[in-house]
Amino acid sequence: MCAEIEAKTIEFSEDGYGFRGTRAEVGTFAVVAIDVNHPNYGYFAEFMAFWRSPHSISWEPIKVHRGSWDIHTPENLIERFPKFSALFDEDVD
């Protein structure tokens, strides 16, 4: 069985780099993934992700690229990339 997952996506460009943030509800988990499109190399899908669930109500970071090592909370990410703040709203559809 394969189900389509609805997601909210925010995209913008800054200094030649493209940024894409995606939030999806996957089962009982909420997941936010951040991708970076390098002007010469294409997408680095491994930049950063956050997850949470009913048993872990705070957003937990998954740091998978050195460009995100200083990001520990959604607030850190939003401070660096304010356009992604809507991905962490609780009323996201």
N, C-alpha and C positions, 0 to 999 in steps of 0.2 A: 504494500500500500504506500502511496506517495501523496503527501498533502502539500498544498501550496501555503507558504507562510507569508503573511502580510508583514510589511516592514515600512518604516519611515526612514527616508534618506535625505540628508542635507549635503550639498556639494558646493564648494567654492574654490577659487584659485588665489594664491598669494605668492608673490616673488617667483613666478614661473612654476610653482608646485601646485598640483591639484589635490584637494583634500575631500574625502567622502566619509561621512559618518552614517552608520546604519543601525537602527534599533529594531529588534524583532522580539516577539514573545514566543518562546520555544518551550512548549509544555508549561511547566510552572516557573521556568526561568525567563528572566528578561536579560537580553544580551545587547550590548552596544559594541560595535566594531568600527575602528577608525583605519582607513586606508590612505596612503599617500602616493600620489603619482609623481614620480621624479621626472623632470623634463627630458632626461636622456635615457633613462632605463625602464620607464613604465611604472606600473603599480607595485608597491610594496605592501601586500595585504597583511603583513605581520606587524604593523606598527603598534597597535594597542587594542585592547578589548577590556570590557568590564562585564561582570555578570552579577546577578542577585536572584534570590528566590524567597519564598515565604519563610524559610528557615534561616536565611542570611539576608536580613533586610537592608543592610548597608551594601553599597556597590563595592565589589571586590575587583581590583585591577589584575589584568594578565599582561605583563610587560614582556614583549617578545622582540623588541628592537631597541638598540641603544638610544635612539631618538626619543624614547618614552621612559627611560629609566628614572627621570626626575618627577614623573607623574604618578602620584600615589592615591589620588582621590578624584572624583569627577570635578571637584572645585579646582584642582590643579589643571585639569584639562581645559575647563571652561575659561580659566584665567589666561591660558595660552591661546585658546581657540574659542572666543566667545560665541561664535555662530553655532557651536554644537550644544549650547545650553538646552535647547528644546528637546534633545534626545533623552534627557534625564527627567523631564516633566512626568509627573505621575498620571496625568490625564492623556498621555500619548495614545493615539488610536492605532 
